Amino acid sequence: MARCDLMFQGNTLQLHALGDGLAELRFDRAGESVNKLDRLALDELNRALCLVREDRTVTGLLITSGKDSFIVGADIFEFTDLFGMAEDEIAIHNAGQSAVITALADLPVPTVVAVNGLALGGGLELALAADVRMLSDSARIGLPEVGLGIFPGFGGTVRLPRLIGVEAALQWIMSGTPRKADDALRAGAVDAVVPPPELREAALERLHGLVASPDWSERRKEALSPVVRAGEDLAPIFAAAKAKARKTGPHLPASLAVVELIESAAGVDRDAALALEARAFAHIARTPAARALVAVFINDQAVKKTTKQQTRAARPVSRAAVLGAGIMGGGIAYQSAVCGIPVIMKDIAQSALDLGMTQAGALLAKRVETGALSSAKADGILASIRPGLTYDGIAEADVIVEAVVENIAIKRAVLAELEEHIRPDAVVATNTSSLLVADLARDLEWPENFVGMHFFNPVHRMPLVEVIQGPHTSPEAVATIVGYASAMGKTPVVVRDCPGFLVNRILAANVLGFLRLIHDGADFLRIDAAMEGFGWPMGPAWLQDVIGMDTSRHVIEVIAAGYPERMRVEFATALDVMVESKRFGQKSGAGFYRYEADAAGHQRKVVDPDVGALLATVQPGGSRIISDEEIVQRTMLPMILETARCLEDGVVGSAAEADMALILGIGFPRHLGGALHYADELGAKTIMEWCDRYANLGPLYHPTPRMRRLAVDGAGWANLVQRPGAL
């Protein structure tokens, strides 16, 4: 059906009269690839709905999108200002925006929404307000707000339970997982699923049917009524949902809060439930977790934008090579191949090549087992990894990743030999966690094409890759490795060459704080409990067991040598006695904990009564009780200060990159937003008070003069340094 008169033209949507009394509201934001339900869109939506409501000739409304997706949600960048308001102001603001969606639901004419692509967050909440929802079979819909520390605030907690039932609605909202079209149809969230080319015409046909039906408004009555029916007992459903929500811990309150909201609103009508939603949303929006998780989202977008800018000068990578096989080399080769870049894997030992291919094969087998890949596809990927004992074919590689043992003499020898077999324009990346790129490049013929590429272990799981720019590395070489890392599905962060680079340098400061706590008499079990309770996935003692005592001690020694004025350790540490006692951690079966195999063959950590006596030898003052508060402050403060130093030193380009690197590289608690966001939440004045409190512990706890000025100026730590990217 051809469009007729234009009734309203905005920047985010248009309203057209289609003839036969029908109108079409089409979301099509000018100059952007997606539709967002931001303040502007809601304002224009309200104006368009007023026209529909006042025009007596309109008998039905079709809602569509001019983009590949319907509406991807609210504009998260607007949340920063919103969350800074007082709770009452947020409630009023949110209620006003939600009222626009309710105005759609209350139009005096039937409405049909045609959803293509994605309808997420506010996009789905808008669709829920229509009388009929039609989806393309490729569409996905969901309410992902809990991932931002909040929950739906445009009526989603009110309309979805009335549509698909309380239990299913709680599952949708608490998981935040988008649903496929067929799943949404089975749940009752949508009325029909059709192929994309037929979507608009099918929706129009359905709208004609509603207009012709005298009882089209009957289906609205249930949407206005309380969720709970007479005699219905929802208590077991809410009890089970609360128990599940509590498992997320106290640091992520949104899941429990939304269960309590839906429970409190179950017995009231729609409008009363919407009022409860607005107040509850305002409360959850004021939590530190919401601010932090929104900051993580914004920082993630900033890092993606930086990566896009950095890859402009990248050379194309159609084939790669990995020098050094084994577990690490096999993991890198797998990651390259599974992302569509064929790879040569070279080693001097057949056993290492076999191990690397076994590693890649095992990872592919897991993906086949989960249904992520077909067997044929997995076989093709494995075949794209070409193992060999010689340099045959390596001249074809655009990028070569050197992943031999972390020994500077061996790496130098391997790199020197490698240069004899590669193209002059090939980029060589060394996978190193502690060796300076400048030292490794010293004797290279083409140091401008040499870059550091620090993968985190295990390669296939850890999303971060540090791209280290040496003193002679060209911008094109850095750009090429940034592009290659992105093509491998990783998040690259460019850092300057220095001991420990970024993440390990910051982690070393944290570990040194932990070792000093042990030295001062703290119980490592209490330290682990305090830090895990604070939100870390594992405490520092357990982390050392996982890394390996010998590995951790070596890395810390290397990093400390680069910053002796604050990281030099002048006492015997827990790592020292563990290594001397050959308690290397999980790999030896004992470290801070003892490790035993459970019935499934998985290692399980248990408390080892022998450890106390061993650690007593490095506690000259004996054991003493140290509060959880002091434990948290003494481990987190060195990390905050070292992150700020990395910004001051120009090691990393922005606070966003630093915070995301910590989250992606070492599991920094997302609900804290990263070291610098956490520092901003505390305030520079509080950080300086901590520095003064622990100044006697040494320079590791001393701020720089610039940091002191922040407290005086009341400035934010996240904006301490914002230099241009490394390119």
C-alpha positions in Angstrom: 0.0 0.0 0.0 1.5 3.3 -1.1 2.1 6.1 1.4 0.0 9.2 1.1 0.2 12.4 3.2 3.0 13.2 5.5 1.4 14.0 8.9 4.6 14.6 10.9 8.3 14.7 10.1 10.9 14.6 12.9 14.6 13.7 13.1 13.9 10.3 14.5 10.5 9.3 13.1 7.8 10.2 10.5 4.0 9.8 10.6 2.3 9.1 7.3 -1.4 8.8 6.4 -1.7 5.6 4.3 -5.3 6.0 3.2 -8.3 3.8 4.3 -8.0 5.5 7.7 -4.6 3.9 8.5 -1.4 5.7 9.5 2.2 4.5 9.7 4.6 5.6 12.4 8.1 4.9 11.0 11.2 5.1 13.2 14.1 6.2 11.0 16.6 8.3 12.8 18.4 10.7 10.4 22.1 10.2 9.8 22.4 7.1 12.0 22.4 3.4 11.3 20.1 2.5 14.3 17.1 3.8 16.1 17.4 4.7 19.7 14.6 5.6 22.2 16.3 8.7 23.6 14.8 12.0 24.8 14.5 13.4 21.3 12.8 10.2 20.0 10.3 10.2 22.9 9.5 13.8 22.5 8.8 13.3 18.8 6.9 10.1 19.5 4.7 12.0 21.9 4.0 14.7 19.3 3.1 12.1 16.7 0.8 10.2 19.1 -1.0 13.5 19.9 -1.7 13.9 16.2 -3.1 10.4 15.9 -5.2 10.8 18.9 -6.7 14.1 17.7 -7.2 13.1 14.1 -10.7 11.4 14.0 -10.0 10.1 10.5 -7.2 7.8 11.7 -8.7 4.3 12.5 -5.5 2.3 13.0 -1.8 2.7 13.5 1.1 0.7 12.0 4.5 1.1 13.7 7.6 0.2 11.7 11.3 0.9 11.3 13.3 2.2 8.4 16.5 0.6 9.7 17.8 -2.9 9.7 16.7 -3.1 13.3 13.6 -1.8 15.0 14.9 0.1 18.1 18.0 -1.0 19.9 17.1 0.6 23.2 17.6 3.8 25.1 20.7 6.1 24.6 22.9 4.8 27.4 25.0 8.0 27.2 22.0 9.9 28.5 22.1 7.8 31.7 25.1 9.6 33.0 23.2 12.9 33.6 20.0 11.0 34.6 21.8 9.1 37.3 23.3 12.3 38.7 19.8 13.6 39.6 18.2 13.2 43.0 16.0 10.1 43.4 12.7 12.0 43.3 13.8 13.9 40.2 14.7 10.6 38.5 11.3 9.2 39.4 9.4 12.2 38.0 11.6 12.2 34.8 11.2 8.5 34.3 7.4 8.6 34.9 7.1 11.3 32.3 9.0 9.3 29.6 7.1 6.1 30.5 3.8 8.1 30.1 4.7 8.5 26.4 4.7 4.7 26.0 1.5 4.5 27.9 0.0 7.0 25.5 0.7 4.6 22.7 -1.0 1.8 24.6 -4.1 4.0 25.3 -4.6 5.3 21.7 -8.3 5.2 20.7 -7.4 3.1 17.7 -5.8 -0.4 17.3 -2.0 -0.6 16.9 0.2 -3.2 15.2 4.0 -3.1 15.5 6.2 -4.7 12.9 9.5 -5.6 14.5 12.5 -6.4 12.3 16.1 -7.0 13.5 16.6 -6.1 17.2 14.0 -4.7 19.6 15.9 -4.3 22.9 15.2 -2.5 26.1 13.0 0.5 25.4 12.5 -0.8 21.9 10.8 -3.9 23.2 8.9 -1.9 25.9 7.4 0.3 23.1 6.4 -2.9 21.2 4.8 -4.3 24.3 2.5 -1.3 24.3 1.0 -2.1 20.9 -2.1 -4.3 20.6 -0.4 -6.7 18.2 3.3 -7.6 17.7 4.5 -9.0 14.4 8.1 -10.2 14.1 10.3 -11.1 11.2 11.7 -14.6 11.7 15.3 -13.1 12.1 14.3 -10.7 14.8 15.5 -10.9 18.4 13.8 -9.2 21.3 14.8 -8.7 25.0 15.2 -6.6 28.0 19.0 -6.5 28.8 18.9 -3.7 31.4 20.1 -5.8 34.3 23.4 -5.9 32.6 23.6 -2.2 33.2 22.7 -2.5 36.9 19.1 -1.3 36.4 15.8 -2.8 35.0 13.2 -1.8 32.5 11.7 1.6 33.2 9.3 2.2 30.3 6.6 -0.2 31.5 8.5 -3.5 30.8 8.1 -4.8 34.3 4.4 -4.1 34.1 3.4 -5.2 30.6 5.6 -8.3 30.1 4.2 -10.2 33.1 0.7 -9.5 32.0 1.5 -10.8 28.5 3.6 -14.0 29.2 3.0 -14.6 32.9 5.1 -13.7 35.9 7.5 -16.7 35.9 8.5 -16.3 32.2 8.7 -12.5 32.6 11.1 -12.8 35.5 13.2 -15.2 33.5 13.4 -12.8 30.6 14.2 -9.7 32.7 16.6 -11.3 35.1 18.6 -13.0 32.4 18.6 -10.1 30.0 19.1 -12.5 27.2 17.6 -11.6 23.8 15.0 -14.2 22.6 14.7 -15.4 19.0 11.5 -14.8 17.2 10.2 -18.4 17.5 11.0 -18.5 21.2 9.1 -15.2 21.7 6.1 -16.6 19.8 6.0 -19.8 21.9 6.2 -17.6 25.1 3.2 -15.5 23.9 5.2 -12.3 23.7 4.4 -11.8 20.0 1.4 -12.7 17.8 3.0 -13.8 14.6 6.4 -14.5 13.0 6.8 -14.0 9.2 9.7 -13.8 6.7 11.3 -10.3 6.6 10.0 -9.4 3.0 6.4 -10.1 4.1 6.6 -8.3 7.5 5.1 -5.0 6.6 2.3 -6.3 4.4 1.4 -9.0 7.0 1.3 -6.3 9.7 -0.9 -4.1 7.5 -3.3 -7.0 6.9 -3.5 -7.7 10.6 -4.2 -4.0 11.3 -7.0 -4.0 8.7 -8.5 -7.0 10.5 -8.4 -5.3 13.9 -10.0 -2.2 12.5 -12.8 -4.3 11.0 -13.4 -6.1 14.3 -15.8 -4.4 16.7 -14.1 -6.0 19.8 -10.4 -5.2 19.1 -10.2 -3.3 22.4 -11.2 -6.3 24.5 -7.6 -7.6 24.6 -6.6 -4.3 26.4 -8.6 -5.1 29.5 -6.2 -7.8 30.6 -3.3 -5.3 30.2 -5.0 -2.9 32.6 -5.8 -5.5 35.3 -3.6 -6.8 38.1 -1.2 -9.6 37.3 -2.5 -11.9 40.0 -5.8 -13.6 39.4 -8.3 -14.6 42.1 -7.1 -17.6 44.0 -3.7 -17.6 42.2 -0.7 -18.2 44.4 2.4 -16.6 43.0 4.4 -16.8 46.2 6.5 -19.9 45.2 7.4 -18.2 41.9 8.6 -15.1 43.6 10.5 -17.0 46.4 12.4 -19.0 43.7 13.2 -15.9 41.8 14.5 -14.1 44.9 16.7 -17.1 45.8 18.2 -17.0 42.3 18.7 -13.2 42.4 20.5 -13.4 45.7 23.1 -15.7 44.1 24.3 -12.7 42.1 25.5 -11.2 45.4 25.0 -7.9 47.1 27.0 -6.0 44.6 24.5 -6.4 41.8 21.1 -5.5 43.4 19.1 -5.0 40.2 17.9 -8.6 39.9 16.5 -8.8 43.4 15.1 -5.4 43.1 13.1 -6.2 40.0 11.7 -9.4 41.6 10.5 -7.4 44.6 9.1 -4.7 42.3 7.0 -7.1 40.2 5.9 -8.9 43.4 4.8 -5.6 45.0 2.9 -4.6 41.8 1.3 -7.9 41.1 -1.9 -7.1 42.9 -2.5 -3.6 41.6 -3.8 -2.3 38.2 -1.5 -1.1 35.4 -1.3 2.6 36.3 -0.5 1.9 39.9 2.1 -0.7 38.8 3.7 1.9 36.5 4.0 4.4 39.4 5.7 1.7 41.4 8.1 1.0 38.5 9.1 4.7 38.2 9.9 4.9 41.9 11.8 1.6 42.0 13.7 2.6 38.8 14.8 5.8 40.4 16.1 4.0 43.4 18.1 1.4 41.5 19.5 4.1 39.2 21.1 5.8 42.2 23.2 2.7 43.1 26.9 2.6 42.6 26.5 -0.6 40.6 24.3 1.1 38.1 26.7 4.0 37.7 29.6 1.6 37.4 28.0 -0.7 34.9 26.9 2.2 32.7 30.4 3.5 32.9 31.7 0.1 31.7 29.3 0.2 28.7 30.4 3.7 27.8 34.1 2.9 28.2 33.6 -0.2 26.1 32.1 1.9 23.3 35.0 4.4 23.7 37.6 1.6 23.4 35.8 0.3 20.3 35.9 3.7 18.8 39.6 4.1 19.6 40.3 0.7 18.0 38.5 1.7 14.8 40.5 4.9 14.6 43.8 3.0 15.3 43.2 0.5 12.5 42.9 3.1 9.7 46.6 2.7 8.8 46.5 -1.1 9.2 47.9 -3.4 6.5 45.6 -6.2 5.4 46.2 -9.6 7.1 45.1 -12.6 5.0 47.6 -15.1 6.4 49.4 -15.4 9.7 52.0 -17.5 11.4 52.8 -18.5 14.9 56.4 -19.3 15.9 56.3 -21.6 18.9 53.6 -24.2 19.4 52.5 -25.9 22.6 49.4 -24.7 24.6 50.0 -21.0 24.0 51.0 -21.2 20.4 48.1 -23.7 19.7 45.7 -21.3 21.4 46.8 -18.4 19.3 46.7 -20.5 16.1 43.2 -21.7 16.9 42.0 -18.1 17.6 43.4 -16.9 14.3 42.0 -19.8 12.3 38.5 -19.9 13.9 38.2 -16.2 13.0 39.0 -16.9 9.3 42.7 -16.2 9.1 44.7 -19.2 8.0 47.9 -19.7 10.0 51.2 -21.5 9.8 52.4 -22.9 13.2 56.2 -23.5 13.3 58.2 -25.2 16.1 61.5 -27.0 16.3 59.9 -30.0 18.1 57.3 -32.3 16.7 56.0 -32.9 20.2 55.2 -29.2 20.6 53.5 -29.1 17.2 51.4 -32.1 18.2 50.5 -30.5 21.5 49.5 -27.3 19.6 47.3 -29.1 17.1 45.8 -31.2 19.9 45.0 -27.9 21.8 43.4 -26.4 18.7 41.5 -29.6 18.0 40.2 -29.9 21.5 38.9 -26.3 21.4 37.1 -26.9 18.1 35.6 -30.2 19.4 34.1 -28.3 22.3 32.4 -25.9 19.9 31.1 -28.8 17.8 29.8 -30.4 21.1 27.9 -27.2 22.0 26.5 -26.8 18.5 28.4 -23.7 17.7 30.2 -25.4 14.8 29.4 -28.3 12.5 31.9 -31.1 12.3 32.7 -30.2 8.7 33.3 -26.5 9.6 35.5 -27.5 12.4 37.5 -29.8 10.2 38.0 -27.0 7.7 39.2 -24.6 10.4 41.7 -27.2 11.8 43.0 -27.8 8.2 43.7 -24.1 7.9 46.3 -24.5 10.7 49.5 -25.7 8.9 52.1 -27.1 11.4 55.7 -27.5 10.3 59.3 -27.9 11.6 60.7 -25.5 8.9 60.1 -22.0 7.7 58.4 -23.3 4.6 55.6 -20.9 3.6 56.3 -18.4 6.3 57.1 -15.7 3.7 53.4 -15.8 2.8 52.5 -14.5 6.3 51.5 -10.9 6.7 51.8 -11.2 10.5 54.0 -13.5 12.5 53.4 -14.0 16.3 56.5 -15.2 18.1 55.3 -17.3 21.1 58.4 -19.1 22.3 59.5 -19.4 25.9 59.7 -16.2 28.0 63.5 -16.0 27.9 65.2 -13.0 26.4 68.2 -14.8 24.9 66.0 -17.5 23.3 63.6 -14.9 21.9 66.4 -12.8 20.5 67.9 -15.8 18.7 64.6 -16.9 17.3 63.7 -13.4 16.1 67.0 -12.9 14.4 66.6 -16.2 12.6 63.0 -15.4 11.7 64.0 -12.2 9.9 65.9 -14.2 7.4 62.7 -16.0 6.2 60.0 -13.3 6.2 59.0 -10.4 3.9 60.5 -7.0 4.8 56.9 -5.6 5.2 55.7 -8.4 7.4 54.8 -7.4 11.0 56.4 -9.5 13.8 54.7 -9.5 17.1 56.2 -11.0 20.2 53.9 -12.6 22.7 55.5 -11.5 26.0 54.2 -10.6 29.5 57.4 -9.2 31.0 60.1 -8.6 28.4 60.6 -5.1 27.0 60.0 -4.8 23.3 62.9 -2.4 23.1 65.3 -5.1 24.5 64.0 -7.7 22.1 64.2 -5.4 19.1 67.8 -4.3 19.7 69.4 -6.4 17.0 66.6 -6.6 14.5 67.0 -5.5 10.9 63.4 -4.1 10.8 62.6 -2.9 14.3 59.9 -0.6 12.9 57.9 -3.7 12.1 58.3 -5.2 15.5 55.4 -5.0 18.1 54.5 -6.6 21.4 51.3 -8.6 21.6 50.5 -9.8 25.1 47.8 -12.4 25.1 46.2 -13.4 28.4 45.8 -17.0 29.3 43.8 -19.0 28.2 43.9 -17.3 24.8 40.5 -18.5 23.7 38.7 -17.2 26.8 40.5 -14.0 27.7 39.3 -11.0 25.5 42.1 -8.6 26.1 45.3 -8.2 24.1 47.8 -5.6 25.0 49.5 -4.2 21.9 52.9 -2.8 22.9 54.5 0.0 20.9 58.2 -0.1 21.2 60.4 3.0 20.7 61.0 2.1 17.1 57.7 0.6 16.2 55.9 2.3 13.3 52.3 3.5 13.5 51.5 1.1 10.6 52.8 -1.9 12.5 50.8 -1.0 15.6 47.7 -0.5 13.5 48.2 -3.8 11.7 48.4 -5.7 15.0 45.5 -3.8 16.4 43.5 -4.9 13.3 44.7 -8.5 13.6 43.7 -8.7 17.2 40.3 -7.3 16.4 39.9 -9.8 13.6 40.7 -12.5 16.2 37.7 -11.3 18.2 39.9 -9.7 20.9 39.8 -6.2 22.4 43.2 -4.6 21.8 44.5 -1.9 24.0 47.7 0.0 22.8 50.2 0.5 25.6 53.7 2.0 25.7 56.7 -0.3 26.3 57.6 -0.4 29.9 58.2 -3.0 32.6 54.9 -4.9 33.1 53.2 -2.9 30.3 49.8 -2.0 31.8 47.8 -4.8 33.3 50.6 -6.8 34.9 52.2 -3.6 36.2 49.0 -2.7 38.0 48.5 -6.3 39.1 52.0 -6.4 40.6 51.2 -3.4 42.8 48.1 -5.3 44.0 50.1 -8.4 44.7 52.7 -6.5 46.6 50.0 -5.1 48.8 48.8 -8.6 49.4 52.3 -9.9 50.3 52.8 -7.0 52.7 49.6 -7.9 54.4 50.9 -11.5 54.9 54.2 -10.1 56.2 52.3 -7.9 58.7 50.5 -11.0 60.1 47.2 -11.2 58.2 45.6 -14.6 57.6 45.6 -15.3 53.8 42.2 -17.1 54.2 40.7 -13.9 55.6 42.3 -11.9 52.8 40.8 -14.1 50.1 37.4 -14.0 51.8 37.5 -10.3 52.1 38.5 -9.7 48.5 36.0 -12.2 47.1 33.4 -10.6 49.3 34.4 -7.3 47.8 33.7 -8.7 44.3 36.8 -10.2 42.9 36.3 -13.6 41.2 39.1 -15.1 43.3 41.2 -13.8 46.2 44.9 -12.9 45.8 46.2 -16.1 47.4 44.1 -18.3 45.2 45.1 -16.2 42.2 48.8 -16.9 43.0 48.0 -20.6 43.1 46.4 -20.4 39.6 49.2 -18.3 38.1 52.0 -20.4 39.7 54.2 -19.2 42.5 57.4 -19.3 40.4 55.8 -17.5 37.5 54.3 -14.9 39.7 57.5 -14.3 41.6 59.5 -14.0 38.4 57.1 -11.5 36.8 57.0 -9.4 40.0 60.8 -9.3 40.3 61.1 -8.2 36.6 58.4 -5.4 37.1 59.8 -4.4 40.5 63.2 -3.9 39.0 61.7 -1.3 36.6 60.2 0.7 39.5 62.6 0.0 42.4 61.7 3.2 44.3 58.2 1.9 45.2 58.1 -1.8 44.2 61.4 -3.1 45.6 60.6 -5.7 48.3 63.0 -5.7 51.3 61.6 -8.7 53.2 61.1 -12.4 52.5 57.6 -12.9 51.0 55.0 -15.7 51.0 56.0 -16.3 47.4 59.6 -16.9 48.4 58.8 -19.6 50.9 56.2 -21.2 48.7 58.8 -21.5 45.8 61.5 -22.8 48.2 59.1 -25.4 49.5 58.2 -26.4 45.9 54.6 -25.4 46.5 54.0 -23.9 43.1 50.2 -23.8 43.2 47.7 -25.8 41.3 50.2 -27.2 38.9 52.1 -28.9 41.8 49.0 -29.8 43.8 49.8 -27.4 46.6 50.3 -23.7 47.2 48.4 -21.5 49.6 45.8 -24.2 49.2 46.0 -28.0 48.6 44.3 -29.3 45.4 42.5 -32.6 45.2 40.6 -34.2 42.3 36.8 -34.4 42.8 34.6 -37.2 41.4 34.5 -35.5 38.0 38.3 -35.2 37.9 38.3 -31.5 38.5 40.8 -29.9 40.9 39.2 -28.7 44.1 41.0 -26.4 46.5 41.0 -27.3 50.2 42.5 -25.6 53.2 46.0 -27.0 54.0 46.7 -27.0 57.8 50.5 -27.0 57.0 50.5 -23.6 55.4 50.1 -21.6 58.6 53.4 -22.7 60.0 55.1 -22.1 56.6 53.8 -18.5 56.4 54.7 -17.8 60.0 58.4 -17.8 58.9 57.7 -14.6 56.9 55.7 -12.9 59.6 58.3 -11.4 61.9 55.7 -9.8 64.1 53.6 -12.9 64.3 50.0 -13.2 63.2 47.4 -10.5 63.9 43.8 -9.8 63.1 43.5 -7.2 60.3 40.0 -6.0 59.5 38.3 -6.6 56.1 38.2 -2.9 55.6 42.0 -2.5 56.0 42.5 -5.6 53.8 40.5 -4.0 51.0 42.1 -0.6 51.3 45.7 -2.0 51.4 45.2 -4.1 48.3 43.1 -1.7 46.2 45.0 1.5 46.9 48.3 0.4 45.3 46.2 -0.7 42.3 44.4 2.6 42.0 47.7 4.6 42.4 49.5 2.5 39.8 46.7 2.8 37.3 46.8 6.6 37.8 50.6 6.5 37.3 50.2 4.6 34.1 48.0 7.5 32.8 50.4 10.1 34.0 53.3 8.3 32.4 51.4 8.0 29.1 51.5 4.2 29.2 47.8 4.0 28.1 45.8 6.5 26.2 42.8 7.1 28.4 41.0 6.2 31.6 38.5 4.2 29.6 41.2 2.0 28.1 42.9 1.5 31.5 39.6 0.5 33.3 38.5 -1.8 30.4 41.9 -3.5 30.3 41.7 -4.3 34.0 38.1 -5.7 33.7 38.9 -7.8 30.6 42.5 -8.8 31.6 42.3 -9.7 35.3 38.6 -9.7 36.1 38.4 -6.4 37.9 34.9 -6.4 39.4 32.5 -4.9 36.8 30.3 -3.5 39.5 33.1 -1.2 40.5 33.7 0.0 36.9 37.5 -0.3 36.9 40.2 1.1 39.2 39.7 4.8 38.1 35.9 4.7 38.1 36.1 3.2 41.6 38.4 5.9 42.7 36.0 8.5 41.4 33.2 6.9 43.3 35.3 7.2 46.5 36.5 10.6 45.6 40.1 11.9 45.4 39.9 13.2 48.9 39.1 9.8 50.3 42.0 8.3 48.3 44.4 10.8 49.7 43.1 10.0 53.2 43.9 6.3 52.5 47.4 7.4 51.3 48.0 9.3 54.5 46.8 6.4 56.6 49.1 3.9 55.0 52.0 6.2 54.2 54.2 4.4 56.7 54.0 1.2 54.5 56.3 2.8 51.9 56.2 4.5 48.5 53.8 2.0 47.0 51.1 3.9 49.0 52.4 7.4 48.1 50.5 9.5 45.5 52.2 11.8 43.0 51.9 15.6 43.5 49.4 15.7 40.6 47.2 13.2 42.4 47.3 15.4 45.5 46.1 18.3 43.4 43.1 16.3 42.4 41.8 16.2 45.9 42.3 19.9 46.3 40.6 20.7 43.0 37.8 18.1 43.4 38.6 16.7 40.0 37.8 13.2 38.8 40.4 10.6 38.5 39.0 9.1 35.4 39.9 12.4 33.6 43.4 12.6 35.1 45.0 12.2 31.6 43.4 12.0 28.2 46.2 11.9 25.7 45.6 11.0 22.0 46.0 7.4 21.1 49.4 5.9 20.4 49.0 6.3 16.7 
